Amino acid sequence: MPVILRKATFNVWQFAPWLFCMLYCAITVLRASQPLVFVPFAVSIILAFSLTFFLAGKLRSRTAHAFLALLLLLPILLQMQSFHLSGELITVMALANIDSAKAVSINWKQVAPFVVLVVLSIATLALPVKHGGRLPKSMILGILGVYGILLVQNLRNDQIINQLDLPIFSLVTTVADAEFTEGGVYLNAEDRAVLEKEFRKEVTYDPSQKHASLLSTFPSRPNFLVLFTEGMSARMMSAYGGSRPTLMPNMDRFYQEALVFDNYYNHTAATFRGLRGQLTSSFIGAREDGETGLAFVENGELVDHTYRENVISVPQILKSRGYDTAFLTPHSEEMNLNTFIKDIGFDQVITGTDVAKLQGHDQVPVGDKNLYQFLPDLTGKLKEPYFLGVYNFGTHLFQDSPDEKFGDGGSVVLNRFHNVDTQFGLFLKKFKTDPQFRNTVLILTADHAAYPAPEFTQVENVKPGYFIDRIPMMVYWNGVKHQRIDMAGRNSLSFAPTIMEMAKIRDAKNYFLGCSMFAEGCDISSYVTNINAFYFMTNTGQIRYLTENKADPDYTTARNSVERFVKYSGF
């Protein structure tokens, strides 16, 4: 009897990690109201288990068997954890932002199931196993048949979110894409010559006749203070049509006092592409040195070598006209985002490490409260006229507010936006009364739209996978009168030429793809959003996803407009 019990126990534990994984997947997809996602995960788990069961007799070593099982099980668990947190499997963008991910704090409750499952799997797989036997032929054929059907579907799929993505296959292809295609097409002399002629411009904007009187009210050689709010969609503000009038009251009041650009979309994501893309009015390009992949993203020297003095940007043009240019980030000094920003052409980058030292604390990334409190001290030290860009971190995905809470504090999303609104409101009072800001144009916008992770889609009705939305663009200066200008779907490629028109700097070499927000008409680039391999069009004032398989002519137009520039740009 004891022998039988021991054998039974070992047989049960042999199945345990796979059953745990299956249960975790089922609970996760049901909570996300996407039950179809369970199908590819279940098929993958069954196939992986069948393989280890079949090979158990051949791998007489318990260690070899456990290693094989973990090799197949861990990718599935990683993908399910990604789905649990972000609403999708691991993406190229997620891998490309590994450096920034180090600064993200995630609630332990979000990762506890994953950690427990990994520990249980390691513990149970280390136990003795029954030698493999023969699986029924019908079972083998059935599993392989279903997996084959899903594999074909994966290969032919062109949707942003594919609920039938096979977790292991998706992870392998994503890592391959990140490692080998990051950076686009390489340059050659002929392409550079042709596309130099195609994209080079000698003026930054065409003067607006319609808004000439409005533009005449801007200060002469003004300072620019630009607040790039992390991951903020305009829908969070009730002034932009949001449903919560008490969530962001300070920014709502600011809307009523400022020059507002509405129906204005992000042209790319995530943060680096958003910031660099707006400040250069471009999409990310190829690299002369041929370096690709994750090693590039994590190597500060490669980043510096690639981007240094290889752009024509807002800070570069302003610097040539006597402006002091600076950028404030909340991150520690070793983060590559700081290198990316400096190599766009700023005179200096002030990091979260600098702020923490000056404020006498060790909180890095610097919270929104400390960041906004630091602004008057920083601007007081800049030489006028200046351009200061500011990027905050408190509204980043997964972050909760350490200060202000909204309502009962149950939503981390609402908490963080309510908090940044409070800190902005306190700063705005200072801005309006402090003489140092008398000749300053204050701009409130975003690096990109909010990421549609489950925590966001639970509070806002947005489509999963659509990392595109309207973003705020509000401009305030001494003497401004509230006015709303409809962008009708134009995107953040317009940011750079708009700054040039506000500064009245027209004659300057550039490669801007967008046109000024004051312009009456723009070409197709100003309505194209490109995120990884996905293309969107907003020329109707609505978000339209473009698919290659449907032979949509706009897809070809959008892709060509991006890829031809990418092939040339070198940045």
Backbone torsions as a table, in degrees:
resi	resn	phi	psi	omega
1	MET	NA	-46.5	178.9
2	PRO	-58.0	-38.5	179.7
3	VAL	-63.7	-43.3	179.8
4	ILE	-62.2	-42.4	-179.9
5	LEU	-63.7	-41.8	179.6
6	ARG	-63.4	-43.0	178.8
7	LYS	-62.6	-42.4	179.8
8	ALA	-63.4	-41.1	179.7
9	THR	-62.5	-45.3	-179.7
10	PHE	-64.7	-37.9	179.4
11	ASN	-65.4	-39.8	178.3
12	VAL	-64.2	-47.6	-179.2
13	TRP	-66.4	-23.7	176.5
14	GLN	-62.5	-32.3	179.7
15	PHE	-88.7	-18.7	-167.9
16	ALA	-53.8	-52.6	-176.6
17	PRO	-60.7	-34.6	-179.9
18	TRP	-70.7	-38.7	177.6
19	LEU	-68.2	-39.7	176.6
20	PHE	-59.4	-45.5	-179.0
21	CYS	-62.8	-43.1	179.3
22	MET	-62.0	-42.2	-179.7
23	LEU	-65.9	-43.1	178.3
24	TYR	-59.8	-43.7	178.7
25	CYS	-62.1	-45.2	-178.0
26	ALA	-61.4	-46.2	-179.3
27	ILE	-63.9	-42.5	-177.2
28	THR	-64.2	-46.8	-177.0
29	VAL	-70.9	-31.7	177.9
30	LEU	-69.6	-38.4	177.4
31	ARG	-65.7	-30.4	179.2
32	ALA	-86.9	-0.2	-178.8
33	SER	56.6	36.3	176.5
34	GLN	-130.2	66.2	-174.7
35	PRO	-60.0	-25.0	-178.6
36	LEU	-63.4	-27.0	179.9
37	VAL	-62.0	-25.5	-178.7
38	PHE	-63.9	-30.0	-174.5
39	VAL	-59.2	-57.1	-179.0
40	PRO	-64.6	-32.0	177.6
41	PHE	-67.8	-44.5	-179.7
42	ALA	-63.1	-44.1	179.3
43	VAL	-62.4	-41.5	179.8
44	SER	-65.7	-40.3	179.0
45	ILE	-64.5	-45.1	-179.8
46	ILE	-63.7	-42.7	-179.8
47	LEU	-65.6	-42.3	179.6
48	ALA	-64.0	-43.0	178.0
49	PHE	-63.4	-42.8	-179.1
50	SER	-60.6	-39.1	179.9
51	LEU	-65.3	-45.7	179.8
52	THR	-67.7	-35.1	177.8
53	PHE	-63.9	-43.5	-178.9
54	PHE	-65.8	-38.0	-176.0
55	LEU	-87.5	-5.5	-177.0
56	ALA	-58.1	-38.0	-180.0
57	GLY	-73.0	-27.9	-179.5
58	LYS	-83.5	-31.5	177.7
59	LEU	-94.6	83.0	-175.2
60	ARG	-64.3	-22.6	179.1
61	SER	-76.1	126.3	178.0
62	ARG	-62.3	-37.0	179.8
63	THR	-64.5	-43.1	179.8
64	ALA	-63.4	-40.7	179.0
65	HIS	-64.4	-45.1	-179.8
66	ALA	-63.7	-39.5	179.6
67	PHE	-63.2	-43.8	178.9
68	LEU	-62.5	-44.0	-179.4
69	ALA	-62.4	-44.0	178.9
70	LEU	-66.1	-36.4	179.3
71	LEU	-60.2	-33.8	179.7
72	LEU	-89.1	-30.9	-174.6
73	LEU	-81.7	-40.1	-175.6
74	LEU	-61.8	-43.0	176.8
75	PRO	-59.2	-36.8	178.3
76	ILE	-65.5	-44.2	178.6
77	LEU	-65.0	-40.2	178.1
78	LEU	-61.4	-43.0	180.0
79	GLN	-66.6	-39.2	178.7
80	MET	-68.5	-36.0	175.8
81	GLN	-64.3	-40.4	176.3
82	SER	-61.3	-43.8	178.9
83	PHE	-63.6	-39.6	179.4
84	HIS	-61.0	-40.9	-175.9
85	LEU	-84.7	-42.7	-169.9
86	SER	-112.0	-11.3	-178.7
87	GLY	85.3	4.6	177.0
88	GLU	-152.2	165.7	178.2
89	LEU	-72.3	169.9	-177.9
90	ILE	-56.8	131.7	-176.6
91	THR	-113.3	166.0	175.0
92	VAL	-59.2	-39.3	-179.5
93	MET	-63.0	-40.2	178.8
94	ALA	-61.7	-42.4	179.2
95	LEU	-68.2	-37.1	-179.0
96	ALA	-70.0	-18.0	-179.4
97	ASN	-107.7	24.9	179.7
98	ILE	-57.2	-39.8	-178.1
99	ASP	-60.3	-45.8	179.9
100	SER	-70.6	-27.8	-178.2
101	ALA	-62.2	-22.5	179.7
102	LYS	-62.0	-25.9	-177.0
103	ALA	-88.0	-10.1	-176.1
104	VAL	-81.5	129.1	175.2
105	SER	-101.7	127.8	-178.9
106	ILE	-114.5	134.8	177.9
107	ASN	-57.0	134.6	-176.7
108	TRP	-58.3	-27.5	-180.0
109	LYS	-65.0	-26.4	-178.8
110	GLN	-72.7	-28.3	-176.5
111	VAL	-109.2	-6.6	-177.3
112	ALA	-56.7	-46.5	-179.9
113	PRO	-59.4	-39.7	180.0
114	PHE	-64.0	-47.0	-179.0
115	VAL	-62.9	-44.8	179.8
116	VAL	-60.6	-43.3	-179.5
117	LEU	-64.8	-40.4	178.7
118	VAL	-63.6	-45.2	179.6
119	VAL	-62.6	-45.7	179.1
120	LEU	-62.2	-39.9	-179.3
121	SER	-63.7	-45.8	179.7
122	ILE	-62.7	-42.3	-178.1
123	ALA	-65.3	-44.9	-175.9
124	THR	-77.1	-33.5	180.0
125	LEU	-71.2	-17.2	178.2
126	ALA	-80.2	-10.7	179.7
127	LEU	-75.7	159.8	176.5
128	PRO	-58.5	146.1	-179.3
129	VAL	-123.7	154.3	175.9
130	LYS	-77.0	137.5	179.9
131	HIS	-59.6	147.8	-176.9
132	GLY	-65.2	157.5	177.9
133	GLY	-134.8	-161.9	-179.5
134	ARG	-93.0	131.8	172.8
135	LEU	-89.2	147.0	177.4
136	PRO	-55.8	135.4	-178.2
137	LYS	-58.6	-38.5	-179.8
138	SER	-63.7	-36.3	178.5
139	MET	-66.8	-43.6	179.1
140	ILE	-61.2	-47.9	-179.4
141	LEU	-63.8	-39.3	179.7
142	GLY	-63.4	-46.9	179.9
143	ILE	-62.5	-48.2	-179.8
144	LEU	-63.8	-36.9	179.3
145	GLY	-64.0	-47.7	179.1
146	VAL	-63.9	-42.7	179.4
147	TYR	-62.6	-40.6	178.8
148	GLY	-62.9	-42.0	177.9
149	ILE	-61.6	-45.3	179.3
150	LEU	-64.8	-36.7	179.4
151	LEU	-64.1	-43.3	177.2
152	VAL	-62.3	-42.8	178.7
153	GLN	-61.6	-41.3	178.2
154	ASN	-61.7	-42.9	-178.0
155	LEU	-67.6	-30.8	-176.6
156	ARG	-95.9	-8.0	-175.2
157	ASN	-69.3	139.8	176.2
158	ASP	-130.3	18.8	179.2
159	GLN	-89.9	156.7	-179.5
160	ILE	-65.5	-50.0	177.5
161	ILE	-110.8	116.5	176.8
162	ASN	-107.5	107.6	-176.9
163	GLN	-69.7	-8.0	179.7
164	LEU	-107.4	20.0	177.4
165	ASP	-61.7	128.3	174.9
166	LEU	-77.6	123.5	-170.1
167	PRO	-60.4	-45.9	-178.0
168	ILE	-71.6	-44.3	178.6
169	PHE	-60.7	-42.8	179.9
170	SER	-63.5	-41.0	-179.8
171	LEU	-65.0	-43.0	180.0
172	VAL	-62.2	-46.8	-178.5
173	THR	-68.8	-35.0	179.1
174	THR	-66.7	-45.4	178.0
175	VAL	-62.5	-40.3	178.3
176	ALA	-63.3	-43.6	178.3
177	ASP	-61.7	-44.3	-178.7
178	ALA	-65.8	-36.1	-175.0
179	GLU	-80.4	-34.8	-170.5
180	PHE	-112.2	-17.5	-177.8
181	THR	-114.2	-5.2	177.0
182	GLU	-57.9	119.6	176.7
183	GLY	111.8	-9.9	170.7
184	GLY	78.6	-155.4	-174.4
185	VAL	-82.9	142.0	179.8
186	TYR	-79.1	159.0	-172.4
187	LEU	-91.3	154.1	168.6
188	ASN	-140.8	163.9	-171.9
189	ALA	-61.4	-40.1	-178.4
190	GLU	-64.6	-45.4	179.4
191	ASP	-62.0	-41.0	-179.1
192	ARG	-61.4	-41.7	-178.0
193	ALA	-66.1	-45.3	-178.8
194	VAL	-65.4	-47.8	-174.5
195	LEU	-79.5	-21.5	171.6
196	GLU	-60.3	-43.6	179.1
197	LYS	-67.1	-35.5	-175.7
198	GLU	-74.3	-37.2	-171.6
199	PHE	-106.5	-19.2	-176.9
200	ARG	-69.0	136.4	177.3
201	LYS	-128.0	153.0	179.0
202	GLU	-105.0	-9.8	176.3
203	VAL	-126.7	149.4	-175.2
204	THR	-90.0	-18.4	180.0
205	TYR	-162.2	159.3	171.3
206	ASP	-98.0	126.4	-174.7
207	PRO	-55.0	135.4	-179.9
208	SER	-85.0	127.5	174.4
209	GLN	-86.2	-39.3	-176.8
210	LYS	-62.6	-37.8	-175.3
211	HIS	-111.4	23.4	-177.3
212	ALA	-59.7	-43.1	-178.8
213	SER	-66.5	-37.5	177.3
214	LEU	-63.9	-45.6	-178.6
215	LEU	-64.9	-27.0	-179.9
216	SER	-69.3	-15.6	-179.1
217	THR	-87.2	-6.6	177.6
218	PHE	-69.1	146.6	177.3
219	PRO	-61.4	157.3	176.4
220	SER	-81.3	131.2	-177.3
221	ARG	43.1	61.2	-175.5
222	PRO	-76.1	159.1	164.4
223	ASN	-76.0	151.9	174.7
224	PHE	-122.1	124.6	174.2
225	LEU	-118.8	108.5	-173.3
226	VAL	-111.7	121.0	179.7
227	LEU	-100.5	105.0	177.3
228	PHE	-90.3	93.3	-178.1
229	THR	-72.2	126.3	-177.7
230	GLU	-60.9	124.0	170.3
231	GLY	51.1	49.3	-177.5
232	MET	-111.7	118.5	171.4
233	SER	-87.3	146.5	-179.2
234	ALA	-60.8	-27.4	-176.5
235	ARG	-61.8	-14.4	178.6
236	MET	-70.9	-22.2	179.8
237	MET	-94.8	135.7	178.1
238	SER	-67.7	-28.4	178.2
239	ALA	-63.6	-27.6	176.9
240	TYR	-93.9	10.8	178.4
241	GLY	105.2	5.8	179.1
242	GLY	-67.8	162.8	-172.7
243	SER	-97.1	3.4	-175.3
244	ARG	-124.3	92.1	-175.2
245	PRO	-65.3	-18.6	-179.2
246	THR	-101.4	3.2	-177.6
247	LEU	-73.4	-48.7	-176.0
248	MET	-132.6	62.5	-174.5
249	PRO	-64.1	-32.4	-178.2
250	ASN	-70.4	-43.0	177.1
251	MET	-70.1	-31.2	175.5
252	ASP	-63.7	-42.5	177.1
253	ARG	-66.9	-38.3	177.1
254	PHE	-60.1	-40.0	177.1
255	TYR	-55.8	-43.5	-177.1
256	GLN	-71.1	-15.2	-179.0
257	GLU	-104.0	-15.8	-169.0
258	ALA	-103.4	171.0	167.0
259	LEU	-80.3	121.7	-171.8
260	VAL	-114.9	133.9	172.7
261	PHE	-108.6	118.2	-174.8
262	ASP	-108.0	164.0	-177.7
263	ASN	53.4	48.8	-175.8
264	TYR	-117.2	125.7	-170.2
265	TYR	-115.1	157.8	171.8
266	ASN	-75.5	142.8	-177.3
267	HIS	-97.6	-8.3	178.2
268	THR	-165.5	-177.6	177.0
269	ALA	-165.5	159.0	7.9
270	ALA	-98.1	-135.4	-166.6
271	THR	-59.9	-52.7	-177.0
272	PHE	-60.7	-48.1	179.4
273	ARG	-63.0	-37.2	-179.9
274	GLY	-65.7	-47.7	-179.8
275	LEU	-69.0	-51.1	-179.6
276	ARG	-63.5	-40.0	-178.8
277	GLY	-64.0	-38.1	178.5
278	GLN	-72.5	-40.1	-176.4
279	LEU	-76.6	-13.7	176.3
280	THR	-119.1	-2.1	-176.8
281	SER	51.3	56.6	-173.8
282	SER	-153.3	173.3	168.5
283	PHE	-103.3	160.3	-178.0
284	ILE	-68.4	143.8	-172.4
285	GLY	-116.4	-164.5	-178.8
286	ALA	-83.7	178.3	-178.7
287	ARG	-128.4	134.1	-178.4
288	GLU	-61.7	-38.4	-171.9
289	ASP	-80.8	-5.6	177.4
290	GLY	77.0	3.7	179.3
291	GLU	-70.9	137.4	-178.8
292	THR	-135.8	168.3	164.4
293	GLY	83.4	-168.6	-173.4
294	LEU	-66.8	-30.8	178.6
295	ALA	-60.5	-36.6	179.1
296	PHE	-64.8	-46.4	-175.8
297	VAL	-60.7	-36.2	-174.0
298	GLU	-93.1	-1.7	-176.0
299	ASN	-106.0	106.4	-176.7
300	GLY	-61.9	-34.7	-179.9
301	GLU	-66.5	-40.2	177.7
302	LEU	-66.2	-40.4	177.7
303	VAL	-58.7	-47.8	-178.3
304	ASP	-64.2	-43.2	-179.4
305	HIS	-62.9	-37.2	-175.2
306	THR	-73.7	-44.1	-169.7
307	TYR	-100.5	-15.4	-176.7
308	ARG	-62.9	125.0	175.9
309	GLU	55.3	32.9	-179.5
310	ASN	-122.9	23.7	179.0
311	VAL	-137.6	161.2	165.8
312	ILE	-118.9	113.3	-168.6
313	SER	-130.1	171.7	176.0
314	VAL	-55.8	-52.0	-179.6
315	PRO	-63.1	-33.7	178.4
316	GLN	-64.7	-45.9	-179.2
317	ILE	-65.7	-44.7	179.8
318	LEU	-63.3	-39.0	179.5
319	LYS	-61.3	-37.4	179.5
320	SER	-69.3	-14.6	178.7
321	ARG	-107.4	19.6	172.6
322	GLY	93.3	9.2	179.8
323	TYR	-83.6	144.7	167.5
324	ASP	-88.2	127.5	-175.1
325	THR	-119.8	133.6	-178.3
326	ALA	-148.1	159.2	177.7
327	PHE	-139.5	136.2	-179.3
328	LEU	-110.3	121.7	176.6
329	THR	-118.7	155.0	-178.7
330	PRO	-87.9	-5.2	-170.2
331	HIS	-85.7	164.0	176.9
332	SER	-66.5	158.5	-171.0
333	GLU	-65.1	-22.2	-177.8
334	GLU	-85.3	-5.4	-179.3
335	MET	-69.4	138.2	-176.9
336	ASN	-67.0	-20.6	177.1
337	LEU	-56.5	-37.7	179.4
338	ASN	-63.1	-39.2	177.4
339	THR	-66.9	-44.3	177.1
340	PHE	-54.7	-46.9	-176.3
341	ILE	-66.5	-45.4	-178.3
342	LYS	-61.7	-38.1	-176.7
343	ASP	-76.8	-3.5	170.2
344	ILE	-74.4	-21.3	175.2
345	GLY	128.0	14.7	-179.9
346	PHE	-77.6	144.6	176.2
347	ASP	-62.8	-40.5	-179.4
348	GLN	-149.3	150.4	173.7
349	VAL	-120.0	119.8	177.8
350	ILE	-94.9	122.8	-173.7
351	THR	-99.9	169.8	175.9
352	GLY	-60.8	-31.8	176.7
353	THR	-61.6	-42.7	178.2
354	ASP	-62.9	-45.2	-178.3
355	VAL	-63.0	-45.6	-178.4
356	ALA	-60.5	-41.0	179.4
357	LYS	-64.3	-44.7	-177.9
358	LEU	-68.3	-31.9	-179.9
359	GLN	-89.9	-7.1	175.9
360	GLY	76.7	37.0	175.9
361	HIS	-141.1	178.1	-178.4
362	ASP	-122.0	23.0	-179.5
363	GLN	-81.0	103.5	177.0
364	VAL	-136.6	125.7	3.4
365	PRO	-61.3	145.2	179.5
366	VAL	-69.4	132.2	179.5
367	GLY	-70.4	164.5	-176.6
368	ASP	-62.4	-35.6	179.9
369	LYS	-61.3	-50.3	179.7
370	ASN	-67.3	-35.2	-179.2
371	LEU	-64.1	-47.6	-179.6
372	TYR	-68.1	-34.9	178.1
373	GLN	-65.8	-27.5	-177.8
374	PHE	-78.6	-22.4	-172.4
375	LEU	-55.8	-50.3	-178.8
376	PRO	-59.5	-36.0	177.8
377	ASP	-65.2	-40.9	-178.5
378	LEU	-68.7	-49.2	-177.5
379	THR	-63.1	-30.4	178.6
380	GLY	-66.3	-19.0	-179.0
381	LYS	-98.1	-9.4	-179.9
382	LEU	-82.7	146.8	177.8
383	LYS	-81.6	130.8	179.5
384	GLU	-84.3	146.6	-5.3
385	PRO	-76.5	151.2	-178.9
386	TYR	-133.0	159.6	169.8
387	PHE	-122.7	116.8	179.2
388	LEU	-119.8	118.0	172.9
389	GLY	-96.6	142.7	-178.4
390	VAL	-132.2	129.6	176.9
391	TYR	-121.3	126.7	178.6
392	ASN	-101.6	169.6	-178.0
393	PHE	-124.0	-13.8	-173.3
394	GLY	-63.5	-21.4	179.9
395	THR	-98.6	13.4	179.6
396	HIS	-68.6	153.8	175.5
397	LEU	-47.4	136.2	177.1
398	PHE	78.6	-12.7	-176.7
399	GLN	-77.9	141.6	172.8
400	ASP	-111.4	156.1	-179.1
401	SER	-78.2	129.4	174.6
402	PRO	-83.6	-6.7	-174.8
403	ASP	-116.7	-89.4	-176.6
404	GLU	-81.0	143.7	175.5
405	LYS	-119.9	151.9	178.5
406	PHE	-104.3	124.9	179.5
407	GLY	60.9	-126.8	-179.6
408	ASP	-83.2	1.5	178.2
409	GLY	75.3	14.0	-175.1
410	GLY	-77.6	-17.8	-178.7
411	SER	-112.3	117.5	178.8
412	VAL	-65.3	-31.2	179.4
413	VAL	-64.0	-51.7	-178.6
414	LEU	-67.2	-36.1	178.5
415	ASN	-59.4	-48.2	-173.8
416	ARG	-69.4	-34.8	178.3
417	PHE	-75.5	-33.6	175.7
418	HIS	-65.4	-37.9	-179.6
419	ASN	-67.2	-46.9	-178.9
420	VAL	-64.8	-31.8	176.6
421	ASP	-64.8	-42.4	179.2
422	THR	-62.4	-45.5	-179.2
423	GLN	-66.5	-37.9	176.3
424	PHE	-63.4	-42.4	-179.6
425	GLY	-60.2	-41.7	178.4
426	LEU	-65.4	-40.6	178.1
427	PHE	-66.9	-39.4	-177.5
428	LEU	-60.8	-37.3	176.5
429	LYS	-60.3	-42.2	177.9
430	LYS	-66.0	-41.5	-178.4
431	PHE	-60.5	-40.7	-175.7
432	LYS	-73.9	-22.7	-174.7
433	THR	-109.0	-18.3	-177.1
434	ASP	-82.3	123.0	-178.6
435	PRO	-58.0	-26.1	-177.3
436	GLN	-64.1	-19.1	-178.2
437	PHE	-98.7	8.6	-173.9
438	ARG	-60.6	-31.7	-178.0
439	ASN	-110.3	30.8	-174.3
440	THR	-112.8	134.0	173.0
441	VAL	-94.3	120.1	-179.6
442	LEU	-100.5	124.4	-178.4
443	ILE	-121.2	126.7	176.2
444	LEU	-111.7	116.5	179.8
445	THR	-145.1	-157.0	-178.2
446	ALA	-140.2	157.8	174.2
447	ASP	-74.3	-33.2	177.5
448	HIS	-168.8	176.0	179.1
449	ALA	-72.8	169.4	176.3
450	ALA	-66.1	140.1	178.6
451	TYR	-77.2	130.0	-173.2
452	PRO	-80.3	54.5	174.7
453	ALA	-73.2	164.0	-179.8
454	PRO	-52.9	-37.8	-179.1
455	GLU	-64.0	-26.2	178.3
456	PHE	-87.7	-42.3	-179.0
457	THR	-67.4	-17.1	175.9
458	GLN	-74.0	-22.5	-179.5
459	VAL	-110.9	-16.9	178.5
460	GLU	-133.0	141.2	-177.6
461	ASN	-85.3	83.1	177.6
462	VAL	-125.1	158.3	-178.3
463	LYS	-78.1	130.0	175.0
464	PRO	-58.5	136.8	177.9
465	GLY	90.7	-15.3	-179.2
466	TYR	-88.9	90.7	-179.5
467	PHE	-84.4	46.2	-179.5
468	ILE	-144.4	138.3	-179.1
469	ASP	-166.6	171.6	171.4
470	ARG	-66.7	139.6	175.9
471	ILE	-121.2	155.3	-178.8
472	PRO	-72.3	149.4	172.3
473	MET	-151.2	98.7	-176.9
474	MET	-126.4	134.1	-174.1
475	VAL	-124.4	129.8	-176.1
476	TYR	-133.3	137.9	173.5
477	TRP	-151.3	167.1	-178.1
478	ASN	-63.1	115.7	-179.4
479	GLY	100.0	-0.8	-179.6
480	VAL	-65.8	145.1	172.6
481	LYS	-114.4	136.7	-175.7
482	HIS	-57.4	131.8	176.6
483	GLN	-152.8	144.3	178.9
484	ARG	-115.4	127.8	177.3
485	ILE	-115.4	125.2	-178.3
486	ASP	-83.0	118.5	178.7
487	MET	-80.6	-13.3	176.1
488	ALA	52.2	36.6	176.2
489	GLY	100.3	-2.0	178.0
490	ARG	-63.6	155.5	-174.0
491	ASN	-119.2	-175.2	-171.1
492	SER	-72.9	0.9	166.6
493	LEU	-61.6	-19.1	-178.9
494	SER	-78.4	-10.1	-173.7
495	PHE	-60.0	-52.9	-174.9
496	ALA	-60.9	-51.7	179.1
497	PRO	-63.3	-27.1	177.7
498	THR	-68.1	-42.5	175.9
499	ILE	-59.2	-40.9	179.8
500	MET	-63.1	-39.4	-179.9
501	GLU	-71.1	-36.7	176.0
502	MET	-64.0	-36.7	-179.6
503	ALA	-84.6	-6.1	-178.6
504	LYS	59.6	41.5	175.8
505	ILE	-111.8	98.1	-174.4
506	ARG	-100.9	-42.4	-175.0
507	ASP	-86.5	97.6	178.6
508	ALA	-162.5	133.5	176.7
509	LYS	-61.1	137.5	179.8
510	ASN	-160.6	170.0	175.5
511	TYR	-127.8	33.6	-177.0
512	PHE	-61.9	130.9	175.8
513	LEU	-85.9	-29.6	-177.1
514	GLY	-90.3	173.4	175.8
515	CYS	-120.9	162.9	-178.1
516	SER	-59.8	147.9	176.9
517	MET	-66.5	-16.1	178.3
518	PHE	-87.8	-8.0	-178.2
519	ALA	-71.4	152.3	-179.7
520	GLU	-81.8	-29.1	-178.2
521	GLY	-146.0	146.0	-179.2
522	CYS	-135.3	158.5	178.6
523	ASP	-80.4	-178.1	-170.0
524	ILE	-63.0	-28.8	-177.9
525	SER	-58.1	-32.6	-177.5
526	SER	-71.3	-2.3	179.3
527	TYR	-123.4	7.9	-178.0
528	VAL	-104.4	128.0	172.8
529	THR	-113.1	130.7	-179.9
530	ASN	-123.5	120.8	177.6
531	ILE	-131.6	111.8	-172.5
532	ASN	56.4	-125.1	-178.5
533	ALA	-94.6	7.8	-175.1
534	PHE	-101.7	143.2	-179.4
535	TYR	-125.4	140.5	178.4
536	PHE	-130.6	155.1	176.0
537	MET	-127.4	137.2	-179.3
538	THR	-125.7	22.0	-175.7
539	ASN	-69.8	-11.6	176.0
540	THR	-97.2	2.0	-175.4
541	GLY	85.0	0.8	177.1
542	GLN	-124.3	157.6	178.9
543	ILE	-82.8	123.8	178.6
544	ARG	-125.9	119.0	178.3
545	TYR	-80.5	131.7	-176.8
546	LEU	-101.8	127.3	-179.1
547	THR	-114.5	138.2	-179.0
548	GLU	-71.5	-37.8	-174.7
549	ASN	-66.7	-24.2	-179.5
550	LYS	-86.0	6.2	178.4
551	ALA	54.2	37.6	177.9
552	ASP	-70.5	118.6	-179.0
553	PRO	-60.0	-28.9	178.8
554	ASP	-66.4	-28.5	178.0
555	TYR	-63.3	-47.2	179.9
556	THR	-62.3	-42.8	178.9
557	THR	-61.7	-46.7	-178.5
558	ALA	-64.4	-46.8	-177.7
559	ARG	-64.1	-42.8	179.7
560	ASN	-63.5	-39.6	-178.2
561	SER	-64.5	-32.1	178.5
562	VAL	-81.3	-50.4	-172.1
563	GLU	-68.4	-32.1	178.0
564	ARG	-66.7	-38.7	177.1
565	PHE	-70.1	-42.8	179.7
566	VAL	-58.5	-39.7	-179.0
567	LYS	-63.8	-30.8	-179.2
568	TYR	-87.4	-44.2	-153.9
569	SER	-58.6	-41.4	-175.9
570	GLY	72.8	5.4	175.2
571	PHE	-148.1	NA	NA
